[in-house]
Amino acid sequence: MSRFIQIVEVGPRDGLQNEKLSLTVDDKLAMIRRLEAAGAKRIETVSFVNPNRVPQMAGAEEIMAALPADLVHSRIGLVLNMRGWERCVAAQCDEANVVVCATDGFGVANQGATCAQQMDALAAIVERQAVEGGPPITATISVAFGCPFDGEVPEDQVVAIAREAASLGVAEIAIADTIGVADPWTVRARIEAVRAAAPDVRLRMHFHDTRNTGLANAYASVEAGIDVLDASVGGLGGCPFAPNATGNIGTEDLVYMLERAGFETGYDLSALIGIGRDISERLGKAPASSLARAGGFPS
């Protein structure tokens, strides 16, 4: 039996948040529905950030209200603080992904809070969920391999955050190469270190392809036993607060590589290629993913 690799589609959130053009709510809904039809079971659908700071993410509540709940798809809301958690709960997201930055430099630029303050926020959110209920909580450790402001990020810094998140009861932690500086060997070492510190937590990896190492890092992750990876259709993505950071690894590129090797993903590759091309055209840019340009093989 082939090994199944779950790909969390982050295009509607990470893929769009750094674009010059903002899609309408209807355009975002059409994108989400097409991605779900193409096989996306977990999808980072909305971000509960201040729309004055990230106008591309406006309309989160409208988007969630327009998506009928079902037992097949899990719609994830990105959360940075308690206000974001409250909005996520009210919008009835299926999951809440709380972001903790591995460095103070990026944390202050991205979220207006130090790493310690963000961990306090995560703890408060977990405590509130335990009392009042709400969606399952996952955590993403951003800039886990390098920071545009603080430079290299030591392994023990990431491990400490993961250990503390695990102690709070967070069941899944994503380790994110937010600015695309990681290499496959460091990826494997960091996975092993985090796994040793938080053995009961499911690990997920999130790579940007800024320096053309994204797929190599995904390969290293799979070889290290990771079964959950983030990707963005069309290779879209980037962060408004990370200078020169480009898109995530393309969902279609990752699906092609994995399925060519015999892994299962549950995605329709042809549909993904079409979505990546169409969304890129709507945004007025060429697709960043290789498959959007070259197509699959055999044709």
Secondary structure as GFF3:
##gff-version 3
##sequence-region A 1 299
A	DSSP	beta_strand	6	9	.	.	.	ID=ss1
A	DSSP	pi_helix	11	15	.	.	.	ID=ss2
A	DSSP	alpha_helix	25	37	.	.	.	ID=ss3
A	DSSP	beta_strand	42	47	.	.	.	ID=ss4
A	DSSP	three_ten_helix	55	57	.	.	.	ID=ss5
A	DSSP	alpha_helix	60	66	.	.	.	ID=ss6
A	DSSP	beta_strand	74	79	.	.	.	ID=ss7
A	DSSP	alpha_helix	82	90	.	.	.	ID=ss8
A	DSSP	beta_strand	95	101	.	.	.	ID=ss9
A	DSSP	alpha_helix	104	111	.	.	.	ID=ss10
A	DSSP	alpha_helix	115	132	.	.	.	ID=ss11
A	DSSP	beta_strand	137	142	.	.	.	ID=ss12
A	DSSP	beta_strand	146	147	.	.	.	ID=ss13
A	DSSP	beta_strand	151	152	.	.	.	ID=ss14
A	DSSP	alpha_helix	155	167	.	.	.	ID=ss15
A	DSSP	beta_strand	172	177	.	.	.	ID=ss16
A	DSSP	alpha_helix	184	197	.	.	.	ID=ss17
A	DSSP	beta_strand	202	207	.	.	.	ID=ss18
A	DSSP	alpha_helix	214	223	.	.	.	ID=ss19
A	DSSP	beta_strand	228	231	.	.	.	ID=ss20
A	DSSP	three_ten_helix	233	235	.	.	.	ID=ss21
A	DSSP	alpha_helix	251	260	.	.	.	ID=ss22
A	DSSP	alpha_helix	269	282	.	.	.	ID=ss23
A	DSSP	alpha_helix	290	294	.	.	.	ID=ss24
###
